[in-house]
């Protein structure tokens, strides 16, 4: 699904090497230099989306691809930095553009740089990559007292609304891409909005699936909660707390608040997202039933580890999703001994 870009840059490109000496062929740097920019989608709206973009770039001076990402999207605590491999505000390489769009969706209470390495890597192979902070559902809403609130109401509100806002934010990014690639836009001529993939981790995997037409069904979650209510190990797990004690009891209120016509414990209607051509859910969150995927017809690659923290909702659940996807082009990769966070950037 992703092998749709040319392999020849307009200038002498960077060395085709990996970040490790034993890097396999698919991990080698692509033929393009990587540029990156910081933008904001709808900065004056109620939910502005801080945006990082990675893209094929020009590098006439041959400077090293080095950058320090500065994450300062907190209110009452200090941010942090993260090293990367890109050139800040580099001139775009338009020779082979426009480039297919990849939207990276971070997990619950994470942040847009959590998959910076993947954004950089895909850009080096001729993609334009966008990653936003899912406002209301970022690292700050679990760590910043001002955002989280003393009673954790900020975290709970962000978690619940994320199930509605996340697929809508994919559409916001697609709409922004249409504007940005126009001649008077932020990224003129760079984005091929006829070819769009969504890659997401954990709740970002949910985002990718719902952006491709998957329908939420909390019925299986209700059954799982009831079956495990007496198991002290299960009930202490974060997945049980979020799914059984927060999400499911609030479903009716959430549907009413957002004007979604569905019955609690039943199938939600598909979200209105258009233009997604391929998805890659990584360690996806589980809020689906066997009939949730009838509308998912785009190429889909699921990845999961056998050491998932999410108990019964692990690689066996991913297999259920794989088997029920309507797509004719689908794959499932299970990594032995990998945990929930294996695809993500290390974060202490």
One Martini backbone bead per residue (centre of mass of N, CA, C, O) as a GRO file, in nm:
protein
  348
    1UNK     BB    1   0.053   0.064  -0.015
    2UNK     BB    2   0.344   0.235   0.004
    3UNK     BB    3   0.447   0.160  -0.303
    4UNK     BB    4   0.409   0.495  -0.451
    5UNK     BB    5   0.713   0.591  -0.499
    6UNK     BB    6   0.979   0.731  -0.597
    7UNK     BB    7   1.360   0.662  -0.629
    8UNK     BB    8   1.429   0.976  -0.723
    9UNK     BB    9   1.604   1.244  -0.685
   10UNK     BB   10   1.698   1.590  -0.765
   11UNK     BB   11   1.951   1.509  -0.598
   12UNK     BB   12   2.200   1.445  -0.406
   13UNK     BB   13   2.173   1.224  -0.173
   14UNK     BB   14   2.173   1.050   0.093
   15UNK     BB   15   2.281   0.809   0.267
   16UNK     BB   16   2.212   0.452   0.257
   17UNK     BB   17   2.136   0.431   0.585
   18UNK     BB   18   2.137   0.340   0.916
   19UNK     BB   19   2.116   0.382   1.265
   20UNK     BB   20   2.225   0.092   1.232
   21UNK     BB   21   2.449  -0.150   1.130
   22UNK     BB   22   2.194  -0.379   1.130
   23UNK     BB   23   2.014  -0.269   0.924
   24UNK     BB   24   1.764  -0.325   0.736
   25UNK     BB   25   1.653  -0.236   0.432
   26UNK     BB   26   1.379  -0.091   0.544
   27UNK     BB   27   1.578   0.105   0.742
   28UNK     BB   28   1.684   0.272   0.531
   29UNK     BB   29   1.762   0.546   0.398
   30UNK     BB   30   1.646   0.743   0.178
   31UNK     BB   31   1.680   0.963  -0.115
   32UNK     BB   32   1.592   1.186   0.095
   33UNK     BB   33   1.583   1.459   0.244
   34UNK     BB   34   1.492   1.601   0.570
   35UNK     BB   35   1.221   1.795   0.662
   36UNK     BB   36   1.093   2.045   0.906
   37UNK     BB   37   0.778   2.163   1.058
   38UNK     BB   38   0.591   2.416   1.235
   39UNK     BB   39   0.240   2.405   1.306
   40UNK     BB   40  -0.117   2.514   1.289
   41UNK     BB   41  -0.439   2.404   1.325
   42UNK     BB   42  -0.656   2.621   1.390
   43UNK     BB   43  -0.556   2.847   1.617
   44UNK     BB   44  -0.860   2.987   1.681
   45UNK     BB   45  -0.978   2.750   1.797
   46UNK     BB   46  -1.081   2.534   2.047
   47UNK     BB   47  -0.891   2.301   1.879
   48UNK     BB   48  -0.594   2.319   1.836
   49UNK     BB   49  -0.329   2.175   1.610
   50UNK     BB   50  -0.037   2.075   1.659
   51UNK     BB   51   0.220   2.065   1.392
   52UNK     BB   52   0.413   1.815   1.226
   53UNK     BB   53   0.643   1.818   0.945
   54UNK     BB   54   0.751   1.586   0.695
   55UNK     BB   55   0.996   1.617   0.415
   56UNK     BB   56   1.124   1.655   0.124
   57UNK     BB   57   1.456   1.791   0.076
   58UNK     BB   58   1.687   2.036   0.063
   59UNK     BB   59   2.077   2.016   0.061
   60UNK     BB   60   2.324   2.201  -0.067
   61UNK     BB   61   2.529   2.195   0.202
   62UNK     BB   62   2.526   1.919   0.361
   63UNK     BB   63   2.383   1.899   0.616
   64UNK     BB   64   2.299   1.770   0.905
   65UNK     BB   65   2.057   1.552   1.033
   66UNK     BB   66   1.960   1.774   1.286
   67UNK     BB   67   1.749   1.774   1.589
   68UNK     BB   68   1.555   1.956   1.841
   69UNK     BB   69   1.284   1.876   2.001
   70UNK     BB   70   1.026   2.088   2.143
   71UNK     BB   71   0.827   2.021   2.430
   72UNK     BB   72   0.562   2.278   2.535
   73UNK     BB   73   0.247   2.148   2.592
   74UNK     BB   74   0.222   2.299   2.866
   75UNK     BB   75   0.139   2.479   3.173
   76UNK     BB   76   0.286   2.382   3.479
   77UNK     BB   77   0.519   2.240   3.320
   78UNK     BB   78   0.799   2.125   3.193
   79UNK     BB   79   0.946   2.046   2.926
   80UNK     BB   80   1.105   1.881   2.642
   81UNK     BB   81   1.349   1.692   2.470
   82UNK     BB   82   1.425   1.562   2.125
   83UNK     BB   83   1.597   1.383   1.917
   84UNK     BB   84   1.686   1.414   1.561
   85UNK     BB   85   1.647   1.358   1.178
   86UNK     BB   86   1.656   1.682   1.065
   87UNK     BB   87   1.564   1.987   0.885
   88UNK     BB   88   1.494   2.291   0.968
   89UNK     BB   89   1.320   2.458   0.731
   90UNK     BB   90   1.360   2.330   0.473
   91UNK     BB   91   1.367   2.312   0.154
   92UNK     BB   92   1.175   2.185  -0.070
   93UNK     BB   93   1.136   1.896  -0.276
   94UNK     BB   94   0.959   1.937  -0.588
   95UNK     BB   95   1.039   1.743  -0.825
   96UNK     BB   96   0.847   1.478  -0.710
   97UNK     BB   97   0.602   1.621  -0.678
   98UNK     BB   98   0.369   1.514  -0.513
   99UNK     BB   99   0.321   1.367  -0.188
  100UNK     BB  100   0.224   1.136  -0.007
  101UNK     BB  101   0.008   1.100   0.269
  102UNK     BB  102   0.095   1.082   0.623
  103UNK     BB  103  -0.078   0.997   0.919
  104UNK     BB  104   0.008   1.048   1.257
  105UNK     BB  105  -0.116   0.864   1.550
  106UNK     BB  106  -0.122   0.893   1.865
  107UNK     BB  107  -0.164   0.801   2.172
  108UNK     BB  108  -0.263   0.798   2.472
  109UNK     BB  109  -0.113   1.046   2.624
  110UNK     BB  110   0.070   1.174   2.411
  111UNK     BB  111   0.275   1.270   2.120
  112UNK     BB  112   0.401   1.386   1.811
  113UNK     BB  113   0.712   1.270   1.867
  114UNK     BB  114   0.681   0.953   1.916
  115UNK     BB  115   0.714   0.926   1.567
  116UNK     BB  116   0.957   1.076   1.436
  117UNK     BB  117   1.123   0.848   1.309
  118UNK     BB  118   0.896   0.774   1.103
  119UNK     BB  119   0.861   1.044   0.967
  120UNK     BB  120   1.150   1.064   0.866
  121UNK     BB  121   1.163   0.799   0.706
  122UNK     BB  122   0.927   0.850   0.509
  123UNK     BB  123   1.039   1.112   0.390
  124UNK     BB  124   1.300   0.972   0.268
  125UNK     BB  125   1.076   0.806   0.066
  126UNK     BB  126   0.840   1.024  -0.032
  127UNK     BB  127   0.683   1.159   0.210
  128UNK     BB  128   0.418   1.328   0.369
  129UNK     BB  129   0.421   1.413   0.719
  130UNK     BB  130   0.168   1.407   0.979
  131UNK     BB  131   0.160   1.548   1.326
  132UNK     BB  132  -0.051   1.568   1.603
  133UNK     BB  133  -0.191   1.707   1.869
  134UNK     BB  134  -0.443   1.572   2.072
  135UNK     BB  135  -0.637   1.777   2.189
  136UNK     BB  136  -0.705   1.648   2.524
  137UNK     BB  137  -0.487   1.388   2.435
  138UNK     BB  138  -0.217   1.424   2.607
  139UNK     BB  139   0.044   1.420   2.817
  140UNK     BB  140  -0.074   1.652   2.997
  141UNK     BB  141  -0.347   1.481   3.086
  142UNK     BB  142  -0.138   1.299   3.293
  143UNK     BB  143   0.092   1.529   3.417
  144UNK     BB  144  -0.061   1.802   3.426
  145UNK     BB  145  -0.233   1.950   3.676
  146UNK     BB  146  -0.388   2.165   3.505
  147UNK     BB  147  -0.507   1.950   3.298
  148UNK     BB  148  -0.594   1.704   3.480
  149UNK     BB  149  -0.661   1.762   3.759
  150UNK     BB  150  -0.727   1.668   4.077
  151UNK     BB  151  -0.979   1.463   3.977
  152UNK     BB  152  -0.917   1.383   3.667
  153UNK     BB  153  -1.118   1.529   3.463
  154UNK     BB  154  -0.932   1.598   3.227
  155UNK     BB  155  -0.865   1.311   3.147
  156UNK     BB  156  -1.152   1.199   3.112
  157UNK     BB  157  -1.250   1.398   2.899
  158UNK     BB  158  -1.030   1.334   2.691
  159UNK     BB  159  -1.087   1.034   2.656
  160UNK     BB  160  -1.381   1.048   2.562
  161UNK     BB  161  -1.351   1.259   2.323
  162UNK     BB  162  -1.144   1.100   2.149
  163UNK     BB  163  -1.356   0.907   2.008
  164UNK     BB  164  -1.451   1.161   1.833
  165UNK     BB  165  -1.207   1.353   1.752
  166UNK     BB  166  -1.001   1.179   1.597
  167UNK     BB  167  -1.140   1.134   1.321
  168UNK     BB  168  -1.190   1.438   1.282
  169UNK     BB  169  -0.879   1.510   1.275
  170UNK     BB  170  -0.821   1.372   1.012
  171UNK     BB  171  -1.001   1.558   0.843
  172UNK     BB  172  -0.854   1.819   0.920
  173UNK     BB  173  -0.585   1.734   0.785
  174UNK     BB  174  -0.694   1.698   0.502
  175UNK     BB  175  -0.804   1.983   0.468
  176UNK     BB  176  -0.535   2.121   0.517
  177UNK     BB  177  -0.378   1.989   0.284
  178UNK     BB  178  -0.543   2.123   0.059
  179UNK     BB  179  -0.449   2.412   0.141
  180UNK     BB  180  -0.132   2.379   0.164
  181UNK     BB  181  -0.085   2.280  -0.152
  182UNK     BB  182  -0.140   2.535  -0.243
  183UNK     BB  183   0.011   2.812  -0.373
  184UNK     BB  184  -0.092   2.977  -0.092
  185UNK     BB  185   0.032   2.782   0.098
  186UNK     BB  186   0.248   2.620   0.322
  187UNK     BB  187   0.277   2.357   0.089
  188UNK     BB  188   0.338   2.397  -0.215
  189UNK     BB  189   0.305   2.105  -0.408
  190UNK     BB  190   0.354   1.853  -0.183
  191UNK     BB  191   0.052   1.724  -0.177
  192UNK     BB  192  -0.106   1.403  -0.218
  193UNK     BB  193  -0.458   1.376  -0.172
  194UNK     BB  194  -0.498   1.088  -0.334
  195UNK     BB  195  -0.277   0.981  -0.111
  196UNK     BB  196  -0.378   0.820   0.198
  197UNK     BB  197  -0.241   0.758   0.521
  198UNK     BB  198  -0.287   0.579   0.841
  199UNK     BB  199  -0.090   0.596   1.139
  200UNK     BB  200  -0.136   0.406   1.453
  201UNK     BB  201  -0.121   0.410   1.815
  202UNK     BB  202  -0.347   0.253   1.972
  203UNK     BB  203  -0.559   0.501   1.967
  204UNK     BB  204  -0.443   0.542   1.680
  205UNK     BB  205  -0.557   0.276   1.571
  206UNK     BB  206  -0.844   0.360   1.603
  207UNK     BB  207  -0.819   0.603   1.417
  208UNK     BB  208  -0.753   0.449   1.159
  209UNK     BB  209  -1.005   0.268   1.148
  210UNK     BB  210  -1.226   0.496   1.162
  211UNK     BB  211  -1.117   0.646   0.906
  212UNK     BB  212  -1.196   0.363   0.734
  213UNK     BB  213  -1.501   0.272   0.882
  214UNK     BB  214  -1.505   0.188   1.157
  215UNK     BB  215  -1.717   0.055   1.423
  216UNK     BB  216  -1.832   0.108   1.716
  217UNK     BB  217  -1.837  -0.160   1.986
  218UNK     BB  218  -1.924  -0.206   2.335
  219UNK     BB  219  -2.036  -0.489   2.388
  220UNK     BB  220  -1.772  -0.657   2.437
  221UNK     BB  221  -1.678  -0.479   2.671
  222UNK     BB  222  -1.909  -0.545   2.861
  223UNK     BB  223  -1.856  -0.850   2.873
  224UNK     BB  224  -1.562  -0.832   2.973
  225UNK     BB  225  -1.619  -0.681   3.234
  226UNK     BB  226  -1.809  -0.892   3.361
  227UNK     BB  227  -1.608  -1.143   3.344
  228UNK     BB  228  -1.367  -0.960   3.521
  229UNK     BB  229  -1.474  -0.832   3.798
  230UNK     BB  230  -1.332  -1.070   3.997
  231UNK     BB  231  -1.043  -0.980   3.893
  232UNK     BB  232  -0.780  -0.826   4.038
  233UNK     BB  233  -0.580  -0.805   3.803
  234UNK     BB  234  -0.767  -0.683   3.589
  235UNK     BB  235  -0.892  -0.436   3.755
  236UNK     BB  236  -0.590  -0.303   3.777
  237UNK     BB  237  -0.597  -0.242   3.491
  238UNK     BB  238  -0.602   0.021   3.276
  239UNK     BB  239  -0.804  -0.093   3.070
  240UNK     BB  240  -1.031  -0.147   3.268
  241UNK     BB  241  -1.066   0.136   3.377
  242UNK     BB  242  -1.122   0.281   3.104
  243UNK     BB  243  -1.346   0.085   2.990
  244UNK     BB  244  -1.530   0.005   3.259
  245UNK     BB  245  -1.517   0.294   3.441
  246UNK     BB  246  -1.548   0.511   3.195
  247UNK     BB  247  -1.658   0.452   2.908
  248UNK     BB  248  -1.913   0.274   2.936
  249UNK     BB  249  -2.075   0.453   3.153
  250UNK     BB  250  -2.047   0.715   2.930
  251UNK     BB  251  -2.179   0.661   2.653
  252UNK     BB  252  -2.452   0.808   2.651
  253UNK     BB  253  -2.340   1.089   2.708
  254UNK     BB  254  -2.151   1.102   2.465
  255UNK     BB  255  -2.362   1.072   2.240
  256UNK     BB  256  -2.535   1.316   2.320
  257UNK     BB  257  -2.317   1.541   2.313
  258UNK     BB  258  -2.249   1.457   1.987
  259UNK     BB  259  -2.505   1.357   1.822
  260UNK     BB  260  -2.524   1.036   1.834
  261UNK     BB  261  -2.699   0.776   1.667
  262UNK     BB  262  -2.710   0.558   1.943
  263UNK     BB  263  -2.678   0.274   2.135
  264UNK     BB  264  -2.586   0.157   2.412
  265UNK     BB  265  -2.393  -0.124   2.319
  266UNK     BB  266  -2.379  -0.047   2.024
  267UNK     BB  267  -2.361   0.055   1.705
  268UNK     BB  268  -2.190   0.282   1.545
  269UNK     BB  269  -2.154   0.505   1.328
  270UNK     BB  270  -1.978   0.615   1.090
  271UNK     BB  271  -1.738   0.821   1.015
  272UNK     BB  272  -1.670   1.135   0.843
  273UNK     BB  273  -1.428   1.010   0.628
  274UNK     BB  274  -1.219   1.125   0.356
  275UNK     BB  275  -0.941   0.966   0.158
  276UNK     BB  276  -0.860   0.695   0.271
  277UNK     BB  277  -0.622   0.427   0.147
  278UNK     BB  278  -0.457   0.354   0.420
  279UNK     BB  279  -0.362   0.132   0.704
  280UNK     BB  280  -0.166   0.137   1.037
  281UNK     BB  281  -0.217  -0.048   1.308
  282UNK     BB  282  -0.070  -0.011   1.638
  283UNK     BB  283  -0.153  -0.147   1.909
  284UNK     BB  284  -0.454  -0.154   1.933
  285UNK     BB  285  -0.749  -0.062   2.037
  286UNK     BB  286  -1.053  -0.211   2.201
  287UNK     BB  287  -1.388  -0.123   2.038
  288UNK     BB  288  -1.479  -0.402   1.894
  289UNK     BB  289  -1.646  -0.603   1.663
  290UNK     BB  290  -1.710  -0.831   1.413
  291UNK     BB  291  -1.900  -0.590   1.257
  292UNK     BB  292  -1.700  -0.322   1.236
  293UNK     BB  293  -1.551  -0.396   0.922
  294UNK     BB  294  -1.732  -0.367   0.656
  295UNK     BB  295  -1.594  -0.069   0.562
  296UNK     BB  296  -1.302  -0.197   0.546
  297UNK     BB  297  -1.131  -0.171   0.218
  298UNK     BB  298  -0.857  -0.096   0.277
  299UNK     BB  299  -0.546  -0.122   0.316
  300UNK     BB  300  -0.418  -0.343   0.587
  301UNK     BB  301  -0.188  -0.312   0.875
  302UNK     BB  302  -0.123  -0.518   1.142
  303UNK     BB  303   0.026  -0.461   1.473
  304UNK     BB  304   0.169  -0.685   1.732
  305UNK     BB  305   0.222  -0.808   2.054
  306UNK     BB  306   0.252  -1.074   2.293
  307UNK     BB  307   0.317  -0.845   2.541
  308UNK     BB  308   0.059  -0.727   2.617
  309UNK     BB  309  -0.105  -0.529   2.864
  310UNK     BB  310  -0.424  -0.602   2.759
  311UNK     BB  311  -0.461  -0.893   2.788
  312UNK     BB  312  -0.725  -1.016   2.613
  313UNK     BB  313  -0.656  -0.748   2.431
  314UNK     BB  314  -0.466  -0.867   2.188
  315UNK     BB  315  -0.353  -1.063   1.937
  316UNK     BB  316  -0.630  -1.202   1.926
  317UNK     BB  317  -0.784  -0.947   1.855
  318UNK     BB  318  -0.628  -0.882   1.597
  319UNK     BB  319  -0.723  -1.139   1.455
  320UNK     BB  320  -1.020  -1.067   1.451
  321UNK     BB  321  -0.989  -0.821   1.278
  322UNK     BB  322  -0.853  -0.947   1.036
  323UNK     BB  323  -1.086  -1.155   0.970
  324UNK     BB  324  -1.314  -0.899   0.946
  325UNK     BB  325  -1.203  -0.763   0.719
  326UNK     BB  326  -1.303  -0.640   0.399
  327UNK     BB  327  -1.038  -0.645   0.287
  328UNK     BB  328  -0.822  -0.771   0.024
  329UNK     BB  329  -0.583  -0.599   0.176
  330UNK     BB  330  -0.413  -0.781   0.428
  331UNK     BB  331  -0.234  -0.765   0.753
  332UNK     BB  332  -0.040  -0.960   1.006
  333UNK     BB  333   0.184  -0.870   1.276
  334UNK     BB  334   0.366  -1.072   1.512
  335UNK     BB  335   0.557  -0.994   1.801
  336UNK     BB  336   0.768  -1.146   1.988
  337UNK     BB  337   0.771  -1.001   2.311
  338UNK     BB  338   0.614  -0.757   2.252
  339UNK     BB  339   0.492  -0.463   2.348
  340UNK     BB  340   0.288  -0.194   2.333
  341UNK     BB  341   0.560   0.013   2.289
  342UNK     BB  342   0.752  -0.089   2.052
  343UNK     BB  343   0.705   0.151   1.825
  344UNK     BB  344   0.812   0.361   2.017
  345UNK     BB  345   0.958   0.604   2.160
  346UNK     BB  346   1.156   0.658   2.397
  347UNK     BB  347   1.019   0.716   2.744
  348UNK     BB  348   1.070   0.803   3.081
   0.00000   0.00000   0.00000
